[in-house]
Amino acid sequence: MPIRWVLVRDPDGKRPPQAFFSTDITLEPAEVIALFVRRWQIEVTFAETRVHLGVETQRQWSDKAIARTTPALLGLYSLASLWACDLLTSATTPYAAAWYRKTSLTFSDAIGAVRLAIWVGDIKQHSPPNRERQNIPPERILRMAQALGFAT
């Protein structure tokens, strides 16, 4: 099978030459490199799903069960990411412990924001009817939900 090879050399000689290839011989050298760079986003997505969702540590016994679970986990990852985009803004401060300050939002912030939205809404919607009202201060509910939402 014909292969299109692209050799990239560092003009300063600080890095070793790298070879990139494609089975599509009609691609220009810049296109072959661009496709490799785009692939990096996919690799990062798979690495994140392994770390945060345990995709490679599933405990099913059959290949069919794993084939069903992996797409569901990737779908969950996507839904949590999309929902977090609606909840978090550029002005959102990352959740951090007193001893560790973060400068940017992480996936754990996204998961925490989604949990917080679910749990605070759930607490308010499922109060028992016809009961004597006992007010929990909203600040306390928020602190409790934040502590649970960002627990690892």
Secondary structure, DSSP 8 states (H G I E B T S, - for coil): ---EEEEE--TTSSS--EEEEES-TTS-HHHHHHHHHHHHHHHHHHHHHHHHH-GGG---SSHHHHHHHHHHHHHHHHHHHHHHHHH--TT------TT---SS--HHHHHHHHHHHHHHHHHHHT--TT-------HHHHHHHHHHHHT--
